[in-house]
Amino acid sequence: MIARELAVPQLSLIVLVGVTGSGKSTFARAQFKPTEVISSDFCRGLVADDENDQAATPEAFELLHYIVGRRLSAGRLTVVDATNVQSDARKQLVALAREHDVLPVAIVLDLPEKVCADRNATRADRDFGAHVIRRQRDQLRRGLKGLQREGFRTVHVLKTEDDVAGATVIRTKLYNDLRDQTGPFDVIGDIHGCRAELELLLGELGYAIERDDAGRAIDAHHPERRAVFVGDLVDRGPDTPGVLRLVMGMVAAENALCVAGNHEHKLLRALRGRNVQVTHGLAESLA
């Protein structure tokens, strides 16, 4: 058995994918809190008093999606324990994750068909026959290579019982989780291409500006403070490239944090060849 870490964002929607008998529920119990796991079987039981009542599947998944949505809106990691071998089922979950600005992750238990069939044979409530496992596995294999195209940010695939036994889920910090950062901060917004005025402001605040051999501002450092740029760096003013050069240098040197605004997003779309209206100062940035 080889130990393997499965990295997932600390706030994410984790979609378990695997045929019946692949061990999804056992894996979920071993890796996550009971309250983090939302099972389609459990939801069937809630709506029909029978976890195996397939006629209750539509209502069960309606309930599952509701619970998942409520958890994600509260900022809680959530695990969906269902076969999820059909692309339509996964599509709904990816859409739910995006609706709540959460990263979707797929953990696939792609175990051999015989292993899954042997496990189901020991369970009296799973007497639906090997053809069901075969059909589910065919669906899984057809969709396996396209999971990232479907929108899953990360895909982990476990192919053997040893893979599953050796796996450990590790929760990683989100890129935008900056709760450990402390001030004092200087919050600066709406620079709009005015590089000279930005340099003047930073100087007044006590930042020492660093320049390259051509005399261009490429960084600014304060012994006790950090700048936080809150968007609209570009457009309208005469030196958008100079503003970007300075701010990007400060961020790279960890002397500043930056959140892009609507003007930056529009400029990026234009630079990527998208059809955007050249208004509100965009012409100055593209000149």
C-alpha positions in Angstrom: 0.0 0.0 0.0 1.4 3.4 -1.0 0.4 6.4 1.0 -1.1 9.2 -1.1 -2.4 12.6 -0.2 -5.5 13.9 -1.9 -5.5 17.7 -1.7 -8.9 19.5 -1.6 -9.6 23.2 -0.9 -10.8 23.7 2.6 -14.0 25.1 1.2 -15.1 22.9 -1.7 -17.9 20.7 -3.1 -16.4 17.2 -3.2 -18.2 14.8 -5.6 -17.6 11.1 -5.0 -17.8 9.2 -8.3 -18.1 5.4 -8.5 -20.3 2.5 -9.2 -22.3 0.8 -6.4 -20.0 -1.3 -4.3 -16.9 0.8 -5.0 -16.7 1.9 -1.4 -17.7 5.5 -1.6 -19.6 5.6 1.7 -16.8 3.8 3.5 -14.3 6.2 2.1 -16.5 9.2 3.1 -16.8 7.9 6.7 -13.1 7.5 7.0 -12.1 10.9 5.5 -14.9 13.4 6.5 -17.1 14.4 9.3 -20.5 12.6 9.3 -22.2 16.0 9.0 -20.2 16.9 5.9 -21.4 13.9 3.9 -24.8 14.1 2.1 -25.8 10.7 0.7 -28.4 10.1 -1.9 -29.4 6.9 -0.1 -29.9 8.8 3.1 -32.1 11.4 1.2 -34.2 8.5 -0.3 -34.7 7.3 3.2 -35.9 10.7 4.3 -38.4 11.1 1.6 -39.6 7.4 1.2 -38.6 5.6 4.4 -36.6 3.3 2.2 -33.0 4.0 1.0 -33.4 1.6 -1.9 -36.7 3.0 -3.3 -35.6 4.1 -6.7 -39.0 5.6 -7.4 -38.1 8.3 -4.9 -34.8 9.2 -6.6 -36.1 12.6 -8.1 -37.4 13.8 -4.8 -34.2 12.5 -3.0 -31.9 14.4 -5.3 -34.1 17.6 -5.0 -33.5 17.3 -1.3 -29.8 16.5 -1.7 -29.3 19.6 -3.9 -31.2 21.8 -1.4 -29.0 20.6 1.6 -25.8 21.0 -0.4 -26.8 24.5 -1.4 -27.6 25.5 2.1 -24.2 24.2 3.3 -22.2 25.8 0.6 -24.0 29.2 1.2 -22.8 28.9 4.9 -19.2 28.3 3.7 -19.1 24.6 4.7 -17.2 21.9 2.9 -19.7 19.4 1.6 -19.3 15.8 0.2 -21.9 14.3 -2.2 -22.0 10.5 -1.7 -23.8 9.1 -4.8 -22.8 7.1 -7.9 -22.5 10.3 -10.0 -21.5 8.3 -13.0 -23.8 10.2 -15.3 -22.6 13.5 -16.7 -26.0 15.1 -16.2 -25.9 14.4 -12.5 -22.4 15.8 -12.2 -23.3 18.9 -14.3 -26.0 19.9 -11.8 -23.5 19.6 -8.9 -20.8 21.7 -10.8 -23.5 24.3 -11.4 -24.4 24.3 -7.7 -20.7 24.8 -6.7 -20.4 27.7 -9.2 -23.6 29.3 -7.9 -22.0 29.5 -4.5 -18.5 30.4 -5.7 -17.1 27.1 -4.5 -14.5 24.9 -6.2 -15.8 21.5 -7.3 -13.6 18.5 -6.7 -14.1 14.9 -8.0 -12.8 11.9 -6.2 -13.3 8.8 -8.4 -13.3 5.3 -7.0 -12.6 3.4 -10.3 -12.2 -0.1 -8.7 -12.4 -3.3 -10.7 -15.8 -4.5 -11.6 -15.3 -7.9 -9.8 -14.5 -6.1 -6.6 -17.7 -4.1 -6.7 -19.8 -7.2 -7.7 -18.4 -9.3 -4.9 -19.1 -6.6 -2.3 -22.7 -6.2 -3.6 -23.2 -9.9 -3.4 -22.8 -9.8 0.4 -25.5 -7.1 0.8 -29.1 -8.3 0.8 -30.3 -4.8 -0.2 -28.2 -4.7 -3.4 -29.5 -7.7 -5.4 -30.0 -5.8 -8.7 -27.5 -7.9 -10.7 -24.1 -7.5 -12.2 -25.5 -5.9 -15.3 -26.2 -2.7 -13.3 -22.6 -2.5 -12.1 -21.4 -3.1 -15.7 -23.6 -0.3 -17.0 -22.5 2.1 -14.3 -18.9 1.3 -14.9 -19.3 1.9 -18.6 -20.8 5.3 -17.9 -18.0 6.1 -15.5 -15.2 5.1 -17.9 -16.7 7.1 -20.8 -16.8 10.3 -18.6 -13.6 9.9 -16.7 -11.3 11.7 -19.1 -13.6 14.7 -19.4 -14.2 15.5 -15.8 -11.9 18.6 -15.8 -13.7 19.8 -19.0 -17.0 19.5 -17.1 -15.7 22.0 -14.6 -14.0 20.0 -11.8 -11.0 22.0 -10.6 -9.3 18.9 -9.2 -9.8 15.2 -10.1 -8.4 12.4 -7.9 -8.7 8.8 -9.3 -8.3 5.7 -7.1 -8.1 2.5 -9.0 -7.4 -0.3 -6.5 -8.4 -1.2 -2.9 -4.8 -0.4 -1.9 -5.2 3.1 -3.5 -8.3 3.7 -1.4 -6.7 2.4 1.8 -3.6 4.5 1.3 -5.4 7.7 0.5 -5.7 10.6 3.0 -7.6 13.8 2.2 -5.7 16.9 3.0 -7.5 20.2 3.2 -5.6 23.1 1.6 -5.9 26.8 2.3 -7.8 28.8 -0.3 -5.8 31.3 -2.3 -8.1 34.1 -1.2 -8.1 33.2 2.5 -6.0 36.0 4.0 -7.4 35.9 7.5 -3.9 35.5 8.8 -2.8 38.8 7.3 -2.8 41.7 9.7 -2.5 45.5 9.2 -2.0 48.3 9.2 -3.2 48.6 5.6 -3.5 51.5 3.2 -6.5 50.8 1.0 -6.2 52.4 -2.4 -8.7 52.3 -5.3 -9.7 54.0 -8.5 -6.2 54.8 -9.7 -7.4 54.7 -13.4 -4.0 54.9 -15.1 -2.7 57.8 -13.1 0.8 56.5 -12.3 2.4 59.8 -11.3 -0.4 60.5 -8.8 0.0 57.0 -7.4 3.7 57.5 -6.9 3.0 60.8 -5.2 0.4 59.2 -2.9 2.7 56.3 -1.9 5.5 58.8 -1.2 3.2 60.8 1.1 2.2 57.6 2.9 5.9 56.8 3.6 6.6 54.1 0.9 10.0 54.0 -0.7 9.7 53.5 -4.4 12.1 51.2 -6.2 12.9 51.9 -9.9 14.5 49.9 -12.7 17.4 50.9 -14.8 15.1 52.9 -17.1 13.8 54.8 -14.1 10.3 53.2 -14.1 8.7 52.4 -10.7 8.6 48.7 -10.2 8.0 48.4 -6.4 7.2 50.3 -3.3 8.0 49.3 0.3 6.9 50.6 3.7 8.6 49.4 6.9 5.4 48.9 8.8 2.4 49.0 6.4 1.1 47.3 3.3 -1.1 48.6 0.5 -4.4 47.0 -0.6 -5.5 47.9 -4.1 -9.2 47.5 -4.5 -9.6 47.6 -8.2 -9.9 50.0 -11.2 -6.2 50.4 -11.7 -6.6 50.8 -15.5 -8.3 53.0 -18.1 -8.9 56.8 -18.5 -5.5 58.0 -17.3 -2.3 58.4 -19.3 -0.2 55.5 -18.0 -2.0 52.3 -17.4 1.1 50.2 -18.1 3.0 52.2 -15.5 0.4 51.6 -12.9 0.2 47.9 -13.6 4.0 47.6 -13.5 4.2 49.2 -10.1 1.2 47.5 -8.5 2.2 44.1 -9.9 5.7 44.6 -8.6 4.4 45.4 -5.2 2.2 42.4 -5.1 5.0 40.1 -6.3 7.3 41.4 -3.5 4.5 40.9 -1.0 4.3 44.6 -0.3 0.7 44.9 -1.4 -2.5 42.9 -2.0 -4.7 43.5 -5.0 -8.3 42.7 -6.0 -9.2 43.2 -9.7 -12.1 45.5 -10.5 -14.5 45.6 -13.4 -12.2 47.7 -15.5 -9.4 45.1 -15.2 -11.8 42.3 -16.1 -13.0 44.2 -19.2 -9.4 45.0 -20.3 -8.4 41.4 -19.9 -11.4 40.3 -22.1 -10.3 42.8 -24.7 -6.7 41.6 -24.7 -8.0 38.0 -25.2 -9.8 39.1 -28.3 -13.3 39.2 -26.9 -15.9 41.6 -28.4 -16.2 44.4 -25.8 -17.3 48.0 -26.1 -14.4 50.4 -26.0 -15.9 52.8 -23.5 -15.3 54.3 -20.1 -11.6 54.9 -20.7 -10.7 51.5 -22.3 -9.4 53.2 -25.4 -6.6 54.9 -23.4 -5.5 51.5 -22.0 -5.5 49.9 -25.5 -3.7 52.8 -27.2 
